[in-house]
């Protein structure tokens, strides 16, 4: 049977304009977008309707699986809790970032990443989830077990994105040792001697493994059609390396120079939505808002706070003069979808998936009132 739903009296955020009218949904797709008043269907009371958000990089799932040191939650229950928060934040497509390559500061093991991947995939197959879930492998290329961890996802069709990271001291995100010390000693409580030994070991691992692992993973992603992302590029040499390895998404560049060069090389520039909301980087690197003002920002990611994605989009639409609300919404829907080849979603248009979010703004804060994925209400 054909199922039809009409959402009327809405401010509809299209790809390049906002119109007042209604959307007709039929069999999970947008069947019509009409302007003007109608009494048919569900009254949106003048709220915004925007495309469902597309999230490319969130490691938020780990907080549900390992909420405290040495504490483990049931993987399926953790996935369900994560999924509920994702959907309630307006995210209808999510790339769950799983760590590949672990070190002694981590309380997790490689097999646990595979367990979480299995929990996501079994939940997709069982129809348990509100959002559409894919896998993003966050590859710590300086870690000795990076390639071993990557191999656990051999042939996994849900893996659509992989990023190349090196979080060793003096590299990329942590070019300043004082920032690195604040971050890691604050997280682990290491003594002076423990921290010194930790840094020496991490730097040696980076020298031995980063180049080899980075090249090997780039080759495997190219062979398997997995979209490749760089991570925390800081210099022109980093950008040149990314170009040579076929990187399509530049995640969290740490300097204006690297962001500009990546943009000019045709990569999509992704920055953290918390960076926008907070007004700057927690690591002291370049701010996302400055990249937006300089027209070198394409995609926002919620990173570690799911609700920050919709919050940042509405904030940029209000505060950056040359960015309209449709352009800001594109950074959390159309642009990320295009970056990973999902051409069936990301904009409100006839024939696209009916992934929609009803939003009301109150005191400059977007309130998610309803969420539909393929025409079915999920939040």
C-alpha positions, 0 to 999 in steps of 0.5 A: 500500500502507498503511504502518504504524509503531508506536513503543512504550514512550515518554513521549508529550508531548500538548497538555496532558499526558504519557502513557506508551504508544505511537503508531501511524502510518499513511500519514504520519499519526498513526492512534492514541495508546495508553496502557499497555505493548505489545510491538508496534513499535519500542521507544523505551526510555522516551524522550520523543516530542514533535511535530516542531518548527516554526521560523518565523525562522531566518537560519541558511541564510546561514551555509552559503551565505556562510561567509566574506566573498566566499565563496559556496557552491553554493546547493543544497549550502548548502540541503542542509547547512542542512536536515540540521542543521535536521532533526537538531535536531528541526525538521520544518517551517522557515521559511527567513528571506531578507533583503529590502533590503540595505545596505553592511554586507551581503556579499550581493545581492538576486539571491542571496536569489532564488537561495537561494529557487530552491534551496529550492524546486527541492529541495522539488520534487526530494524532496531535503529532510528538513524541510518548507521555507517562505519568510520574507521579512525585510524591512529597510524602511529599505533603498532596495532593499527593495521591489525585493527583495520584488518578486523573490518576486512570486507565490511560493507558498512565501512564507508569512511576512514581517517588517518590520524597521528596524535603523538606529541609534536604532531598535527593537533598537538604541535605545542607540547604544553597543549599536549601535556594539559590534555593527556595529563588531565585525562590520565593523571600521569606523574612527570616521569610517567608523562616524559616516558609516555611522550618518548614512546609515542614519538618513537612509535610515530617515527616507526609506524606512521608513514608505513601505516598511512600509506598502507591504509590509503592503498586499501581504501582506494582498492575498496572504494572507501572514502579517505579523510586526513586528520589535523593537517597543519602544514603544506607538507601534510596537505601535499601528502593528503593529495598524493594519497587521494584524500577527499575530506580534510578533517579538523585542519589545525591552521588557516594555511592547511585549511586554505591549501586543502580547500584549493586542492578540492578537499571538503573541509570538515570542522567540529560543531563544538568549535563553532558553539564554544567559539574556538578549539579546545586544543588552541588551534584555528577556529571553525568560525574563522574558516567559515568567515574565510569561506573555507568551511564545507562540513560540520561534525558533532564530534563529541556532542551530538546536539552541537551539529544543529546548534552550530548550523543555526548559529552560523546562519545567524552570526556569519554575514555571508552565510545564509541559513540554507548555506549553513544547513547544507554544511550539516546535510547536503555537503557531508552527504555529497562528500561520501557519495550519498546522493539520495539524501541531504536536501529537500527535493522531489525524489530524495529521501524523506529525512526531515527535521522539524525545528523551532528556534527559541532564544537562539537555541534550535529545538528539535520537535520531530524527526522523520527518516524515510517518512517514518517518525523516529523522534 
